[in-house]
Amino acid sequence: MSPEHPLLESLPAMRPLVRESWQRSLDALATPSGLNPPAVWESRELQDFRRDHPLAAIMPVITKLLVEPSHDTGLLIAVGDEHGRLLWVEGDSAARRNGEGINFATGADWSETVVGTSAPGTALVLGKSVQIVGHEHFNPAVHSWSCTAVPLHDPDSGAVLGVVDITGGAEAVGANTLSLVQASVAAAEAQLRIERLERRAEQERRTWFSSSASAGSASRAIATSTGAKKPLYRDSLQILGRDQGLLHVAGQAVTLSERHTEIMAMLALHPDGLSAEELTDKVYPEGTSLTSIRAEMVRLRKLLRGAAPTLVPESRPYRLPRALVVDAEQVRNYLDRGAHRLALKIYRGEVMPRSLAPAIEAIRHRVAVQLREAILADASPDALLGYLLLPEAADDVEAWRTALRLLPPRSPKRAAVVAHLEALEG
């Protein structure tokens, strides 16, 4: 754990949960001042994302149990995804207008790494229910608000699908509020489980009818039925913009060492497995003995048996027992589909910036080049401006010139682009 930030020494006593969250917030954000939760999606993109997200299935339950009773109470009901991005913000109309003043609104990012301590973001980091009261918030602009948040889990895999939050005044952290949100989340998870069972039963029924028609059609139907049993959200590994990977599995977040992150990334990207020699070549400098990778695998297995037993690697070859999504690959997949803005929202920086592992360096270069080429080739002006905010684009003259060419003549954003270009070319 990093040493305690000096700012914490000057603050009044805090609950341990809040103090630890502030320490994480200061590590990520340096200061509480001037934070403004960014909007992640435009309206059309948000609608598409919500429609395809598994949380859409639980909204009727949340509406019935939380949203409808919240009218004229001064309370807001928010549902966010597993990254802390708010997909729905409903409830009292006056509170919604006030919430917009701090951008507590649909499409905004309220993760702990972006806005600091808050119930939605901190609950996702800890994987458990959290209540944050007034001045316990990291952002001073939120000190007049209080909130209660509970993570929601996938009924099959246990992975965190998102978070349900009540925000408002003191009543948002009342004695019964936490029990109410927990009961609503339990009902929503039960609804997801029922829908899954009904879907599988329907697919099995279709399989039975198909089997009486022909063996070929039966095979296809069985394959469809089997595929439907996979969880909607899989385990994931975050390696963008960080050297210590963040492993999400069964609703828990586990921070890995740099070496373990490199190994897990390689195994995730090679689902058929790697020999000890292949894994050594990808992770270690040339000439490293095989004993190094074998010793590291012993330590990694020991860690995962306690923290993520479903992901303990197998041997001969080394391989993961189940799929693991890597955020860098998600970026590439979005780019292949032309979803540039979604790719940018996931892209939080270069792949493991300080890693010297040969394969990681290659992935870092490949993802950065593909992102740049896609953005410059056919992205919208707004997506290109988002790309220019990345540290790696600060000195990219071609990218800044492209932005100037794409921006409308009367766009107020042209002045900043022109000034930056003049500084680069000066």
Buried (B, 14 or more C-beta within 10 A) or exposed (E): EEEEBEEEEEEEEBEEBBBBBBBBBBEBBEEBEEBEBBBBBEEEBBEEBBEEBBBBBBBEBBBEBBBEEBEEBBBBBBBBBBBBBBBBBBBBEEBBEBBEEBBBBBBBBBBBBBBBBBBBBBBBBBBBBBBBBBBBBBBEBBBEBBBBBBBBBBBBBBBBBBBBBBBBBEEBBBEEBBEBBBBBBEBBBEBBEEBBEEEBEEBEEBBEEBBEEEEEBBEEBBEEBEEEEEBBBBBBBBBBBBBBBBBBBBBBBBEBBBBBBBBBBBBBBBEEBBEBEBBBBBBBEEEEEEEBBBEBBEEBBEBBEEBBEEBBBEEEBBBBEEEBBBBBBBBBBBBEEEBBBBBBBBBBBBBBBEBEBBBBEEBBEEBBEBBBEBBBEEBEBBBBBBBBEBEBBEEBEEBBBBBBEBBEEEBEBBEEBBEBBEEEEE
